[in-house]
Amino acid sequence: MTTENVSILSVCGRAFIPGELSLIREVVEGCSGLSRTELARTVCELVDWRRPNGLLKDRECRELLEFLESESFIVLPGRRKGRPRGSTTSVPVTESGEARPPIMGSLGDFAPVLLNLVESREDRLLWRELVGRYHYLGHTVPYGGHLRYLVRITKPVSTVVGCMQLSSAAWRLAPRDRWIGWDDRTRGQNLQRIVNNSRFLLLPWVRIPNLASKVLSLSVPRIAQDWESRYGVRPVLLETMVDVSRYRGTCYRAANWISVGLTSGRGRMDRAHERHGVAPKEVLLYPLLRDARKRLGAG
């Protein structure tokens, strides 16, 4: 890859012209003492790549740098010890995360159900432990922005019964893109207005009929408000992907999510197209506005 054979490179909705790519190469070559994260932040500042709330898009920029390295355009410094984005992380194993006796009964016996935004260190550690120990995908560091919630019942006492995570939308998702009617340009303009429900867990000892669909219904008004407060963008569409080899997505359908088809099974980071059909997932969408499709499809 050279600046001569590419006119524009589009990554995570940002188009980079040859002059900017040359600048990135100069920064990487001239700042060899910086870490990959520090390089990403430096590039973001130079090209003014920011979120609507003014924060740098350093996570997305690091993906760009690693893509450019895979194309032999730049050579990045070696990875420093730490947890890269998207990696599986170690989780604590404490008494707080141990299995409990079954919680059974009708939904009304435990109402109201609360969805609490994870903000304290204590809640972050509990969320990580529960998802790491009981969700089949485990706990990973998400790409882009994210929000995490603990699900609690309030009767007879306040008890954590589940976890939820919202994160930045997948860049390409063919069933979703067809449903909206997107081309690459319009996707780049409007992708930030979609949020991905990337983790949803009810703890295995919780057996309360209709709790899952209740939580999904509660999440709808919260997500738009909380995401806008943190990232400065009000989402208009939610997306999720259900592993059809494990689940049927019944709770999403009960909460009025729309099925729009199956993915190719590659995964969001399979740039080499090596995993086609490995793990196809069903894509479900929930419009937060009646005209969400129209808004997203508008250039």
C-alpha positions as CSV (number, residue, x, y, z in Angstrom):
1,M,0.0,0.0,0.0
2,T,1.3,3.5,-0.9
3,T,-0.2,6.9,-1.0
4,E,0.1,6.8,-4.8
5,N,-2.3,3.8,-5.2
6,V,-5.0,4.9,-2.7
7,S,-7.0,8.1,-3.1
8,I,-9.1,7.9,0.1
9,L,-9.0,5.4,2.9
10,S,-12.2,5.2,5.0
11,V,-11.9,3.8,8.5
12,C,-14.6,3.8,11.1
13,G,-16.5,6.5,9.2
14,R,-13.5,8.8,8.8
15,A,-12.0,9.4,5.3
16,F,-8.2,9.9,5.2
17,I,-6.7,11.6,2.1
18,P,-3.1,10.8,0.9
19,G,-1.7,13.8,2.6
20,E,-3.0,12.7,6.0
21,L,-1.7,9.2,5.4
22,S,1.8,10.6,4.7
23,L,1.5,12.7,7.9
24,I,0.6,9.5,9.8
25,R,3.7,7.8,8.5
26,E,5.9,10.7,9.4
27,V,4.6,10.8,12.9
28,V,5.1,7.0,13.4
29,E,8.7,7.2,12.0
30,G,9.6,10.3,13.9
31,C,8.1,9.3,17.3
32,S,9.5,5.9,17.7
33,G,9.7,6.3,21.5
34,L,5.9,6.5,21.8
35,S,3.6,3.6,22.6
36,R,0.9,2.6,20.1
37,T,-1.7,4.3,22.3
38,E,0.4,7.5,22.5
39,L,0.9,7.5,18.7
40,A,-2.9,7.1,18.2
41,R,-3.6,10.1,20.4
42,T,-1.0,12.1,18.7
43,V,-2.4,11.3,15.2
44,C,-6.0,12.1,16.5
45,E,-4.8,15.5,17.6
46,L,-3.0,16.3,14.4
47,V,-6.0,15.3,12.1
48,D,-8.6,16.5,14.6
49,W,-10.3,13.1,14.8
50,R,-12.8,13.5,17.7
51,R,-16.1,12.3,19.0
52,P,-19.0,14.8,19.0
53,N,-18.3,15.5,22.7
54,G,-14.7,16.5,21.9
55,L,-12.8,13.5,23.1
56,L,-10.2,11.9,20.9
57,K,-11.1,8.8,18.9
58,D,-7.9,7.1,20.0
59,R,-9.3,3.6,20.1
60,E,-10.4,3.8,16.5
61,C,-7.2,5.5,15.5
62,R,-5.2,2.6,17.0
63,E,-7.3,0.2,14.8
64,L,-6.3,2.4,11.8
65,L,-2.6,2.3,12.7
66,E,-2.7,-1.5,13.1
67,F,-4.5,-1.8,9.7
68,L,-1.8,0.4,8.0
69,E,0.9,-1.8,9.6
70,S,-0.8,-4.9,8.2
71,E,-0.6,-3.3,4.8
72,S,3.1,-2.7,5.2
73,F,2.5,1.1,5.1
74,I,4.0,1.8,8.5
75,V,6.0,-0.1,11.2
76,L,4.6,0.3,14.7
77,P,6.6,-0.1,17.9
78,G,6.2,-3.5,19.7
79,R,3.2,-4.0,21.8
80,R,3.7,-3.1,25.5
81,K,2.4,-5.4,28.2
82,G,-1.2,-4.7,28.9
83,R,-4.7,-5.6,27.7
84,P,-5.3,-4.7,24.1
85,R,-8.7,-3.7,23.0
86,G,-10.9,-6.7,22.1
87,S,-8.8,-9.1,24.1
88,T,-10.1,-11.5,26.7
89,T,-9.2,-10.3,30.1
90,S,-8.7,-11.9,33.5
91,V,-11.6,-11.7,35.8
92,P,-11.7,-11.6,39.6
93,V,-13.1,-14.6,41.4
94,T,-14.7,-13.5,44.6
95,E,-17.6,-14.4,47.0
96,S,-19.7,-11.7,45.3
97,G,-19.7,-13.7,42.0
98,E,-20.4,-17.1,43.5
99,A,-23.5,-19.0,42.4
100,R,-26.6,-18.4,44.6
101,P,-29.7,-20.5,45.3
102,P,-32.3,-20.4,42.5
103,I,-34.3,-17.2,42.3
104,M,-37.8,-18.3,41.1
105,G,-41.2,-16.7,40.9
106,S,-43.3,-14.3,38.8
107,L,-41.9,-11.0,37.7
108,G,-44.3,-9.1,40.0
109,D,-42.8,-10.8,43.0
110,F,-39.5,-9.0,42.5
111,A,-40.5,-5.6,41.0
112,P,-39.5,-3.0,40.3
113,V,-36.6,-4.1,38.2
114,L,-33.8,-1.5,38.0
115,L,-31.1,-0.9,35.4
116,N,-28.1,0.8,37.1
117,L,-25.3,2.4,35.1
118,V,-21.9,1.0,36.2
119,E,-19.8,3.9,37.4
120,S,-18.1,2.9,40.7
121,R,-15.0,0.8,40.9
122,E,-16.9,-1.8,43.0
123,D,-19.6,-2.1,40.3
124,R,-17.0,-2.3,37.5
125,L,-15.3,-5.2,39.2
126,L,-18.6,-7.0,39.9
127,W,-19.7,-6.5,36.3
128,R,-16.4,-7.9,35.0
129,E,-16.6,-10.9,37.3
130,L,-20.2,-11.8,36.5
131,V,-19.8,-11.5,32.7
132,G,-16.3,-13.1,32.8
133,R,-17.6,-16.1,34.7
134,Y,-21.1,-16.6,33.3
135,H,-21.4,-15.2,29.8
136,Y,-20.3,-17.6,27.1
137,L,-18.2,-14.9,25.3
138,G,-16.5,-13.8,28.6
139,H,-15.3,-10.3,29.4
140,T,-13.4,-8.5,26.7
141,V,-12.3,-4.9,26.3
142,P,-14.8,-3.4,23.8
143,Y,-13.9,-1.3,20.8
144,G,-15.0,2.3,20.7
145,G,-17.5,3.7,23.3
146,H,-19.4,1.6,25.7
147,L,-21.8,1.7,28.6
148,R,-22.4,-1.1,31.2
149,Y,-25.3,-1.8,33.5
150,L,-26.1,-4.0,36.4
151,V,-29.7,-5.4,36.5
152,R,-31.2,-5.5,39.9
153,I,-34.5,-6.7,41.4
154,T,-35.6,-4.9,44.5
155,K,-37.8,-7.4,46.4
156,P,-37.4,-8.9,48.9
157,V,-34.0,-7.3,48.9
158,S,-31.9,-5.5,46.3
159,T,-30.1,-8.2,44.3
160,V,-28.0,-8.2,41.1
161,V,-29.5,-10.6,38.6
162,G,-27.9,-9.7,35.4
163,C,-25.6,-7.5,33.3
164,M,-25.8,-5.5,30.0
165,Q,-23.3,-3.8,27.8
166,L,-23.8,-1.3,25.0
167,S,-20.9,-0.5,22.7
168,S,-20.0,1.1,19.4
169,A,-21.8,-0.4,16.3
170,A,-20.1,-2.8,14.0
171,W,-18.6,-1.0,11.0
172,R,-20.0,-3.4,8.4
173,L,-23.1,-5.6,9.1
174,A,-24.7,-6.6,5.8
175,P,-28.2,-7.4,7.0
176,R,-28.4,-4.1,8.9
177,D,-26.9,-2.1,6.0
178,R,-29.4,-3.6,3.6
179,W,-32.3,-2.8,5.9
180,I,-31.2,0.8,6.1
181,G,-30.2,1.0,2.4
182,W,-26.6,2.2,3.2
183,D,-23.7,2.8,0.9
184,D,-20.2,3.3,2.3
185,R,-20.4,7.1,2.3
186,T,-23.8,7.3,4.2
187,R,-22.6,4.6,6.6
188,G,-19.6,6.7,7.5
189,Q,-21.8,9.7,8.2
190,N,-24.4,8.0,10.4
191,L,-22.8,4.9,11.9
192,Q,-22.2,6.7,15.3
193,R,-26.0,6.9,15.7
194,I,-26.3,3.1,16.1
195,V,-25.4,1.4,19.4
196,N,-24.7,-2.3,19.7
197,N,-26.0,-4.5,22.6
198,S,-22.8,-6.5,22.8
199,R,-23.5,-8.3,26.1
200,F,-26.7,-9.4,27.8
201,L,-26.6,-11.8,30.7
202,L,-29.1,-13.0,33.2
203,L,-27.3,-15.1,35.9
204,P,-27.9,-18.8,35.5
205,W,-29.6,-19.2,38.9
206,V,-32.2,-16.5,38.0
207,R,-35.3,-18.2,36.7
208,I,-37.9,-15.4,36.4
209,P,-40.2,-15.7,33.4
210,N,-40.3,-12.6,31.2
211,L,-37.4,-10.9,33.1
212,A,-35.2,-10.7,30.0
213,S,-37.7,-9.0,27.8
214,K,-38.6,-6.6,30.7
215,V,-35.0,-5.6,31.0
216,L,-34.7,-5.0,27.3
217,S,-37.8,-2.8,27.4
218,L,-36.4,-0.8,30.3
219,S,-33.1,-0.3,28.5
220,V,-34.6,1.5,25.5
221,P,-35.3,5.0,27.1
222,R,-32.1,4.7,29.2
223,I,-29.6,3.9,26.5
224,A,-30.4,7.0,24.3
225,Q,-30.1,9.3,27.2
226,D,-27.0,7.8,28.8
227,W,-25.2,7.4,25.4
228,E,-25.8,11.0,24.5
229,S,-24.7,12.2,28.0
230,R,-21.4,10.4,27.7
231,Y,-20.6,10.7,24.0
232,G,-22.6,13.6,22.7
233,V,-24.5,11.6,20.1
234,R,-28.2,10.5,20.5
235,P,-28.6,7.1,18.9
236,V,-31.6,6.3,16.8
237,L,-31.1,2.5,16.4
238,L,-30.0,-0.4,18.5
239,E,-28.5,-3.6,17.1
240,T,-27.5,-7.0,18.5
241,M,-26.3,-10.3,17.2
242,V,-27.5,-13.6,18.4
243,D,-25.5,-16.8,18.0
244,V,-28.1,-19.1,16.4
245,S,-26.2,-22.2,17.4
246,R,-26.9,-21.4,21.0
247,Y,-30.0,-19.1,21.3
248,R,-33.2,-18.3,19.5
249,G,-33.4,-14.6,20.5
250,T,-36.9,-15.1,22.0
251,C,-36.5,-12.3,24.6
252,Y,-35.5,-9.8,21.9
253,R,-38.5,-10.7,19.8
254,A,-40.8,-10.4,22.8
255,A,-39.4,-6.9,23.3
256,N,-40.2,-6.0,19.6
257,W,-36.8,-6.2,18.1
258,I,-36.7,-6.9,14.4
259,S,-34.8,-9.7,12.8
260,V,-33.1,-8.6,9.5
261,G,-31.0,-11.7,8.6
262,L,-27.8,-13.6,9.3
263,T,-24.2,-12.4,9.2
264,S,-21.5,-14.0,7.1
265,G,-19.9,-15.4,10.3
266,R,-16.5,-13.6,9.8
267,G,-16.5,-11.3,12.9
268,R,-15.9,-7.6,13.0
269,M,-12.0,-7.8,12.8
270,D,-11.7,-10.4,10.0
271,R,-10.1,-8.1,7.4
272,A,-8.4,-11.0,5.6
273,H,-11.8,-12.8,5.0
274,E,-10.5,-16.0,6.5
275,R,-13.5,-16.9,8.7
276,H,-16.5,-16.8,6.4
277,G,-19.3,-18.9,7.8
278,V,-17.5,-19.9,11.0
279,A,-20.0,-18.4,13.4
280,P,-23.1,-16.8,11.6
281,K,-25.3,-14.7,13.9
282,E,-28.8,-13.4,13.6
283,V,-29.0,-9.6,13.4
284,L,-31.8,-7.9,15.3
285,L,-32.6,-4.2,15.4
286,Y,-34.7,-1.9,17.5
287,P,-35.5,1.6,16.1
288,L,-35.5,4.2,18.8
289,L,-37.5,6.6,16.5
290,R,-40.2,5.7,14.1
291,D,-38.3,7.3,11.2
292,A,-34.9,5.8,12.3
293,R,-34.4,4.1,8.9
294,K,-35.0,7.3,7.1
295,R,-32.7,9.3,9.3
296,L,-29.9,6.8,9.0
297,G,-30.3,6.6,5.2
298,A,-30.1,10.3,4.7
299,G,-26.8,11.6,3.4
